[in-house]
Amino acid sequence: MKLALAEIRRSRGRFAAIVAALVLIVFLVLVLNALADGLYYGATGAVRSGGADLYTFSADARRQFPRSSLPESDAAKIAAVPGVASVGAVGTLQGTGQCSGRCPSGVLDLAVIGYQPGQPGGPAHAVSGRMPREGEPGVAAADVTLKRKGVRIGDRVTVSGTSTPMQIVGFTSDSQYELQPTLWTTIETWRTVQGQARPELRGEQGMVQAFAVKVKAGTSKTETATAIDAALGGTSETISKGTAVLALPGVKAQKSTFNQIVYVTFIVAGIVIALFFALLTLEKRTQLAILKAIGASSRYLATGIVVQSVIVCAIGLALGIIASRLLALVLPASVPVTFRGASAVTVVIATLITGTLGAAFSFRRVTRIDPTSALGGA
Amino acid sequence: MPALHAQDVSKTYGSGHTAVEALKHATFTLDDGEFLALLGPSGSGKTTLLTIVGALLEPSTGEVVVGDRDVTRLSQKERTAFRARTIGFVFQSFNLVPFLTARENLTIMSSIARVDRATIDARADVLLEELGLAERRNNLPEELSGGERQRVAIGRALVTDPALILVDEPTASLDTALGTQVVQLLAQEIKRRGKSGIMVTHDTRMVEYTDRTLSILDGVLTEGVTAGSH
């Protein structure tokens, strides 16, 4: 331990090189994670913030909101299923819109989501202002990303091609849909807006896209989902919120792509550490043979390598985390990044494990060093 | 009780046609407090004998008793611990830990040999003083002269208070004057502390600082300085 620490202190340049490599790797992993999280949160906020346990889609919808269509009357059938605590209708509409009022001019990307205030399917609370009231026409709560774009409470937002402005009454957080800012409005207003924006769907009276279902505490969600589909006579597919989140277009693929990049980066980190200590051990062969001759056990020397690896990783992690936080400060708000403490903790643990494994590659070499080679020499 | 007794120690490297008998039935006794020179040219088997009595290498046959322990019967783990506490090694050349100061090269033995730190630290300070290194204690090996490095190595061998000091060609990397000084100092420290020691050398001039000389040639050990041993 003492030996390992002294080596780092006196061979700073050499260890600085490996620390620098680790800082870059940690930085890369953290930024990738932040991007992955940012994309994930931005794409899934609307579903995650709905306070639902289950989502019921029409059977042929492939779990996609825009493809799904169920009669509003199904709500009563779902509510009658044992285990269901509450149910709310949900409808989505992606498009563009314009703001009138003090807000900036220009076209806004939007997702209008209709829900039933007080029921699952939409955010329960606004972070500022208020949510629409049940049946209240022509109002909406907006995701805070719209606030950052200059939209304020009292402004009116109109979806392109419609004549139904929605007055902003509050803001919700972490409730984006497909990376688009959402407008949370009543299911009735949504139906009106959709009817104007997508005239081809006007014929479908009394239809909603999906239902958000809250299950009673202590009831099995899978069993309730099966019971709902049975009650609707096989016209529906009811899935958990988690499954619905992953069913959003691109989310699953994005998640697995980013995860794979992160795994590969960790493998690279492990190899870099393994090579560093392997080279260091190779270079110190004579010195290690002498230490073994004077009574240092292989275990003592191997412990030293692990201690060094942990220190190198710890410094690399600290600097890498600082660097990624600095980057977060300078990134424009439009880049969807979310730096989560939980990701940082995972990266810390994974780096320490990879570092130790990498360092462990040198154990065999250390064990094999022959102390008799210390004598005779020349 | 003698400090060391080697009985019929042989060592053969390899097997079959390629077998090399490096050491042939070596038998000798090192008395308590005795400083012995092991004289022989390179390839004579003197290093092999030193590695065997130093519990670094197992002999093919024979036994070596250091103090009251038969080192040839120790497991590898026991041998490591035995070396750490009972034997002090002085190696031929650049053998100090390069990133430790002179004093740290001594005090590190507390963690290697698992000996109480305060005891080792106190001994290290006394040794550095005696070896004339008090002023150089905080210097790294690269900042020390060859003679100073060798003196630090002597200090490291003595700091665990071992019963037996084994010295491998202490003059190999030093000029004659400096080499003589180092060997004198070594003899003096061994005597002063009542240790026993064996010094392997090919330099007959160093013999005068030891109590007794054994010569070795082609793996055969003989008493005294024999012809052809240098």
Contacts between the chains, C-beta under 8 A, distances in Angstrom:
chain1	res1	chain2	res2	distance
A	1	B	111	6.7
A	2	B	108	6.3
A	2	B	111	5.1
A	3	B	97	7.0
A	3	B	100	7.5
A	3	B	108	5.8
A	3	B	111	6.9
A	3	B	112	7.8
A	6	B	99	5.8
A	6	B	100	5.6
A	6	B	104	6.5
A	6	B	108	7.9
A	7	B	99	5.1
A	9	B	99	7.8
A	10	B	99	3.7
A	10	B	100	7.7
A	10	B	140	7.2
A	11	B	99	5.7
A	287	B	97	6.4
A	287	B	98	7.2
A	290	B	91	6.2
A	290	B	95	5.1
A	291	B	97	7.3
A	291	B	112	6.8
A	292	B	80	7.2
A	293	B	54	7.6
A	293	B	56	6.1
A	293	B	83	6.8
A	293	B	89	5.8
A	293	B	91	7.6
A	294	B	83	6.7
A	294	B	84	6.8
A	294	B	89	5.4
A	294	B	109	7.4
A	294	B	112	6.5
A	294	B	156	7.3
A	294	B	157	8.0
A	295	B	80	5.8
A	295	B	81	6.8
A	295	B	82	8.0
A	295	B	83	4.5
A	295	B	84	2.3
A	295	B	85	7.1
A	295	B	87	7.9
A	295	B	109	8.0
A	295	B	112	5.5
A	295	B	113	5.3
A	295	B	160	8.0
A	296	B	80	7.6
A	296	B	84	7.5
A	296	B	112	4.6
A	297	B	77	7.1
A	297	B	80	5.0
A	297	B	81	7.6
A	300	B	111	7.5
A	300	B	112	6.6
A	371	B	56	5.3
A	372	B	51	4.7
A	372	B	56	4.7
A	372	B	57	5.1
A	374	B	56	7.8
A	374	B	89	7.5
A	374	B	91	5.9
A	374	B	95	7.3
A	375	B	47	5.4
A	375	B	50	5.9
A	375	B	51	5.3
A	375	B	54	7.4
A	375	B	56	6.9
A	375	B	89	7.9
A	375	B	91	6.8
A	375	B	92	7.8
A	375	B	168	5.0
A	376	B	47	3.9
A	376	B	51	7.8
A	376	B	92	7.7
A	376	B	168	7.0
A	377	B	91	7.1
A	377	B	92	4.6
A	377	B	93	6.0
A	377	B	168	7.5
A	377	B	169	7.6
A	377	B	172	7.5
A	378	B	92	6.8
A	378	B	93	7.3
A	378	B	172	6.6
